[in-house]
Amino acid sequence: SYEGAIFDICYILFAKTRKEVISKRKTAIHILCRKSLCNALVLEYGLHPDIVANFVCKDRTTILYYLGKHDGHYEYHTDYKEAYDMMLLNLRLTLDLDNVMKLHTVETQKLFEMDSIRDSLSKLKKENQKLKQQINSLKSIIE
């Protein structure tokens, strides 16, 4: 699968499993792996930062932070430049645009489902409050 292929690349380049990539570890190698992966998916494949954030189980602001630092890191930090270039090369060799668009579609669908669930929960909470008010009104009438 495209997801498996992406995490295989992380393992080949950084010796990090999927579990390690999405972990909360903040060692230099973990961050370098995440940063190069996330920036490549957003900058080269056009995936939305929310979708990439969901994919690596990080907050959207983390992805935006990585993106904001990309140009400077790419120009001045050879370790990042090499990691990014290798990530990009391997992504290009492994994935085709259709596979990335599948990732985009699946993740977008998950976001829509989450929004739908939030809306339903909000409506249920409002209905619950109304029912509680009705019960309290009935209790006061009965007493």
C-alpha positions in Angstrom: 0.0 0.0 0.0 1.1 3.6 -0.4 1.1 4.1 3.3 3.3 1.1 3.8 5.6 2.2 1.0 6.0 5.7 2.6 7.0 4.2 5.9 9.3 1.7 4.2 11.2 4.7 2.8 11.5 6.1 6.3 12.9 2.8 7.5 15.3 2.5 4.6 16.6 6.1 5.0 16.4 6.6 8.7 16.0 3.1 10.2 12.7 4.3 11.8 9.5 2.2 11.8 6.1 3.7 11.3 5.6 3.5 15.1 8.8 5.5 15.6 7.9 8.1 12.9 4.6 8.8 14.5 5.9 8.7 18.0 6.4 11.8 20.2 10.2 11.3 20.3 12.1 14.5 19.5 15.6 13.2 18.8 17.4 14.8 15.9 17.0 11.8 13.7 13.2 11.5 14.4 12.6 15.1 13.6 14.8 15.0 10.5 12.8 12.0 9.2 9.4 13.6 9.9 10.5 17.0 8.6 11.8 15.6 5.3 8.8 13.3 4.8 6.2 16.0 5.6 7.8 18.7 3.6 8.2 16.4 0.6 4.5 15.4 0.7 3.3 19.0 1.0 5.8 20.8 -1.3 6.2 18.2 -4.0 3.0 16.2 -4.0 0.6 19.0 -3.0 -1.0 17.3 0.0 -2.7 19.6 2.4 -0.9 20.1 5.7 -3.9 18.8 7.7 -3.8 15.5 5.7 0.0 15.2 6.2 -0.4 16.0 9.9 -3.1 13.3 10.2 -0.8 10.8 8.3 2.1 11.2 10.8 -0.2 11.8 13.8 1.0 15.3 14.5 -0.6 18.6 14.9 -1.1 20.8 11.8 0.9 23.6 13.3 3.9 21.2 13.5 3.7 20.7 9.7 3.3 24.4 9.1 6.4 25.0 11.3 8.4 22.4 9.2 7.3 24.1 6.0 8.2 27.6 7.3 11.7 26.4 8.1 12.2 24.4 4.9 13.9 27.0 2.7 16.5 28.0 5.4 17.2 24.5 6.4 17.5 23.3 2.8 20.0 26.1 2.1 22.1 26.1 5.2 21.9 22.6 6.7 23.5 19.8 4.7 22.0 17.0 6.7 18.5 18.3 6.0 19.2 18.9 2.4 20.5 15.4 1.9 17.7 13.9 3.9 15.0 15.9 1.9 16.6 15.1 -1.5 16.8 11.4 -0.6 13.3 11.3 0.7 12.0 13.0 -2.5 14.0 10.7 -4.7 12.7 7.6 -3.0 9.1 8.9 -3.0 9.3 9.6 -6.7 10.7 6.1 -7.4 8.1 4.4 -5.1 4.9 6.3 -5.6 3.0 7.5 -8.5 0.8 10.5 -8.4 -2.3 8.3 -8.4 -1.2 6.6 -5.2 -0.6 9.9 -3.5 -4.0 11.1 -4.6 -5.5 8.0 -3.1 -3.8 9.0 0.2 -5.2 12.5 -0.2 -8.7 11.1 -0.9 -8.7 8.7 2.0 -7.4 11.2 4.5 -9.8 13.9 3.2 -12.6 11.4 3.7 -11.5 10.8 7.3 -11.4 14.5 8.0 -15.0 14.9 6.6 -16.1 11.9 8.7 -14.5 13.5 11.8 -16.3 16.8 11.1 -19.6 14.9 10.6 -19.1 13.1 13.9 -18.4 16.4 15.7 -21.5 17.9 14.3 -23.6 15.0 15.3 -22.1 15.1 18.9 -22.9 18.8 19.1 -26.5 18.2 18.0 -26.9 15.3 20.5 -25.5 17.5 23.3 -28.1 20.2 22.5 -30.9 17.6 22.4 -29.7 16.2 25.7 -29.8 19.6 27.3 -33.4 20.2 26.0 -34.5 16.8 27.4 -32.9 17.5 30.8 -34.9 20.8 30.9 -38.1 19.0 30.0 -37.5 16.4 32.7 -36.9 19.2 35.2 -40.0 21.0 34.1 -42.0 17.8 34.5 -40.5 17.1 38.0 -41.5 20.6 39.1 -45.1 20.1 37.9 -45.4 16.7 39.6 -44.0 18.0 42.9 
